[in-house]
Amino acid sequence: MKIEKPKYVIFLDSPMACQLAFNLIKNTKFDEQLDSQLDSQLDSQLDSQLYSQLYSQLRSQLDSQLDSQLRSQLDSQLYSQLDSQLYSQLYSQLYSQLDSQLDSQLYSQLESQIWRHRFGGCCWSAWVALHEAGGRIGVEYGRAEVGRLMWWAVIRDSSFWWWPYDGIVIVSDRPVSRWDERRLLHSATGPAIEFADGYRLFAWHGTPIQAEWIEAKDKIDPALALTHPNIEQRRALAEIVGWERVLDRLRPRTIDTASPEVGELLEVDLPDAGPSRFLRVRCGTGRIFVLPVPLEMRSALQANAWSYGLEAADLRPEVRT
């Protein structure tokens, strides 16, 4: 099936603006055919033409050519290991970094607001990156597949989510995004996702949170970190306001005490979580921190060493005078 060039391309600042535009178009019956096609076309014709066929063709060519190249040079055992690493490990890493994290984290926050039928744009980058890498190492794709892959790369580099239909395409601009060291959406000072029209989403190490937890953290009652109905958000809030302020509400029990640089091992009963242990420790700058540690920690030294990924016998605390 040949898909005609759309008559209209609507480029907006955020997925929310795209949702508003879609509702406006549908409710005003912008196009007589469009209204009847919106609910069914993407999952059938467009999905098959724009993504499924191209992906299967590229994957087939990538597999067959790498298979012949590797088998002609390497024995079967090493080939199977390399093939597993190239596709299974590389693709899983790309997926977790490029597709899963941004798309799933953002989608979990927008699923009740944004119309579900969409392509991921820059959020769906793993399969494009994988086949681009294949081309760079000598895999030869068909001319038609290369052309279509290039267009997917252009879309990846220039858009966020987008909604294609017969005659019209709605496209969201890319946001500014902020991440932690594990590539989870995170910002301690503002929104983790911010679109040009001001639409914002807040996250703490991948957990969606309320804007006021970041923008007005000094006004938050620490008790909320003990009573909030969502346990993951409860833990995020405790880290935001500081475990020390939260633990003061719980009358912590001292399990073991060492020097201020090693710290004090505490135990408290957290609502819905039961006994939990924490290390209260002073850093080299003189500030006091409270860190969650595993329940099996038996001494302050062991807990301090665990925070560095060490055994207690290997820890040499720094003492400043």
N, C-alpha and C positions, 0 to 999 in steps of 0.2 A: 504494500500500500504506500503510495506517495503522499507525504504530508506537505501541504502547501505552506509557504511563508506566511506567518501570522499578519493580519491586518493591523493589529494593535499590540504594542509592547508597553506595559505600564511598569515603570521602575519607581519603587517607593523606598522609604527610609528604614522600614522594619517589618517583620512578619505580622505584627499587629495592624500596621497600616494596610498590608496586603489583605488581611482578613476583612478589614472594613471595606476595602475596594471590592473584594469578591462579593460581599453581601449586598453592596450597592448595585453592582452589575446584575446580580441574580434577581434582586427584588424589583429592579426597574426594567427587567427583560431587555437588556442592552441589545441582544441579538436573539431572534426567535429560535434558532438552532442551538445557540449556546446554552440556553436555559435547560434544554432537554439533555444536553451532553455532559454537563458539569459533573453529575454524580456518578457517571459510569466510564467515561472515556479514558481517563488516566490509567486506571487499573487494567484496562484491556489493550486497546490499540496502541496508545502512546507509550505505555510501559514496555510493551513488546518491541516496538520499533526503536525507541530511543535508548533503551538500556539493555534489556535482556538479550536480544540478538547480538548486539555488539560485544557484550561481555563474554558470551559463550564462544563467539568467533575468535576473539583475541586470546582467551584462555586456551582454546584448542591449539592455536598456532604457537603460543608460548610453550605449552607442554610438549607438543610434538617436536619442535625444533630443539628445545633444550634436551629432550630425550635423546635425539639422534646425536647431538653434539657431545653430550656428556658420556653417553655409552660408547662412542667411538674412541674416547680418550681415557676412560676410567673403568675400573672393574665394577661389577654390579653392586657390590657391597658399598663402596664409596659413593657410587652414583645414588643409591637409595638414600644414603645419609645426606648428600648434598641436595637432592631433590626435596627431602623433607625439610631441611633448613631453609632452602630458597623459598618454597611456597608456604609451608605450614608456619614456620617461625617468622619469616619476613612478613608474610601477609598478616599474621595475627598481631605482630608488633605495629604494623602500619594501621591496621584496623583499630587497635586499642588507642593509638595516639591520634589518628586523623579522623576516624569515623565515629567510633563508639563514644569517646569522652565528650566531645563537643555536642554531637547530635543527640545522644541519649540524655546527657545532663540538661541541655536546653529544652529538649522535647518533654522531659518529665515536668518541667515548670510551665510549659505552654500547652500541654495536651488538652487541657480543658478549655482553652481559649482559641487555639489556632486550628483551622480546618486541616484534617489529617492528610489529605491527598496532595503530596508535594514531593519534589525532588530536593536532595540535600545540598546541592551546590558545593561550597567549600567544605561542608560537613561530610560529604561522601567522596573523600579524596583517595582512599586506600587503593581501590581497584585501578584508578587512573594512574597513580604513582607506580604501582606494581608493573603495569604494562608499558609505561614510559621507560622504566628501568630495563625491561626486557629489550626494548628497541635500542637502548644505549649499549647493550652488551652483544648486539648482533642478531637478535631475533628479527626476522623479516615478516612484516604483516602485509596484508593486501592493501592496495592503494586506497580503496574505499574505507577500509577499517582505520587506516592511519588518519584519513581526513576526518572521520567521525570522532576518533579519539582526541584529535587536536581540538575539535570544538568542545568536547567535554572538559578538556584542560582549560580552555578559555573561560568556560562557565565557572569552573572551579575557582579560577583566579580572580574573577570579577563579580561574583554574586554570592549571596547567602542562599536561603531557600528560594525555590521558584516553582511556579504552577503553570505548566504549558497546556493549552487547549487548542482546538481547531479554530484558528482565527484570532486568538488572543493569548498573550503570555503575561503573567504577573510575576515580577521579580523583586526580591528584597535586597537592599544594599547590605554589605558586610558590616558587622559591628566592631567596636573595639572590645577585645577580650583580654582578661587577665587570668594568670594561672599560677599554681604553686609549683614546687620542685618536682612533684609527681605528675604534672600536667593535668591537674584537676582544676576546674574553675574555682577561683579564689581571689578575694581581695579583702584586706583588713582596713582599707581606707575609703572604699567607695564601691560602686557596682562592679561585679565581675563581668557582666555583659552590658554594653551601652551602645544603643543605636543612635543614628544622627537626629532622629526626631525626639530624643529624650526618653524613649522607652528603655527601662533598665531592669536588670535582674541581679540579685545579690546572691552570693554563694560563699560558703566557708569550707575550703578543702573538699569541694564537690557537693556539699550539702546545701540545698536551697534554703535561704533564710530571709527574714523580713528586713526591709530597708532600715528601720529604726534601730535594729541591733548593731548596725555599723555607724549610722549617722548620729545616734543619740545613745551610745553605749554607756555613758556615764550616768544616765537617768534610769537605766534598767534595774529593776529589783532583782538581786541575785537569786531570790527564791524561785523566780521563773525557771531558772536552770534546773530546778529540782521537781517542778510540777508540770512543765510543758508536756502535752500529750504525745508528741513525737520524740522518741528516744534519741535519734540521730541529731535532730535539731536541738535537743536538750544538751547534748554533749558539745555541740558547736557553740551554743550560747555560753556554756561554762568556760570554754576556752577564750571566748571573746571578752567576757567580763572578768575573767581570771579565776582559776580554781581556788585561790586563797580566799577570795571573798565568798565563794560558794561554800567552801569547807567550814568557814567560820559559823555558818548556820547549822552545822551538823555535829558539832562537838567531837572533833576527831580524836582518836586514841593513839598515843605514841607507842609504836612497836619497837623502835630502836633509834638511838641518837648517836651521832658522831660529830666531827668538827663541822662548823658552818659550811665549809667548802664541800664536804661530803654530804651533809644534810641530815634530815630527820625523816624516818619512815613512819607514815601515818596510816591509819585504817579508819574508814567510815562506812556506814550503811547507807548506800544510795537508794532512793526510791526506785522500785522495779528492777534494780540491778544487784541488790544485796551487798555483801562485804566487798569493798574495793580499797586498794592501797595507792598511796601517793607519796612522792618524795618532795619534801620542802627543802630547798637548797639555796644557798647564796652564791651568785656568780662572781666573777672577778671584778665586776664593776660595782659590787655592793648591793645589787638588786636581788630581791627574793622572788624565786619562782616555785610554783607547785606543779609537779609533773605526774600524770597518771602512770603507774607502773603495774606489771603483772602481779596478781594476787599471791603467786608463789614466792615473791621476794621476801627474804627473811631478815635482811639487815639493810641499813642505809647505804653501806658500802656496796653491797650487791646491787641495789637498785640504781645507785649512781653509775656503776660500771655498766649495767644493762642499758642505760640511756645512751651510752657511747658504743654499744655493740661489743662490750668487753666482758671478760670474766673478772670477778672481784680481785683475784690475785694479780691481775695485770694492770689494775688501775693505780695511777700515781697522781693523786689530786694536786693541782697547782695551788700553792699558798702564796699570796701576795703580802708583802710587808711594807 
